[in-house]
Amino acid sequence: MNADSIWSMVKEQLNKQLTPVAMETWIEACEPVDLEGDRMVIRVRDEFRKKIIHERFGPVITQALCEIFSAPSFDLIVLTDEETVDSV
């Protein structure tokens, strides 16, 4: 499975928990970048969105990833357009 297919599965789960406005405003703005082991990297446009995703939606995204992979924990990394995977 690649990052795009996993992100689609995450969004399906989040659709059941979040409002349509939250999905459209925050989750749909995320782009899957990388998936390796128990780590998923997503990208957002700017630092403000990064902060909101981490604080408000990070726990539910991480929970969805744990459920999809039947894993006890999962790392979610959120990057801005200016950041690269190598910088984390």
C-alpha positions, 0 to 999 in steps of 0.5 A: 500500500502506498501513502495515497491509498492509506490516506484515502482510508484515513479520510474514510474513517475521519468522515465518520468522526468529523464535520463536513466543514472540518473535513473540507477545511483541514483534512482535504487540504492535506497531501500524503507524502510518504509512508514507511513502517509506522510513520506517515508524512503529510504536507500542508500549505503553511505553518498555521495549517500545520499547527491546527492539524497537529493540535486538533486533528493529529490524535484522530489521524493517528488513531485511524492509522493505528486502526488501519495497521492494527498497530499500538502506535503510529507517527504522524509527521506534518510538513509545510510546503517549505519543509522536506522529509529529510528535514524531520 
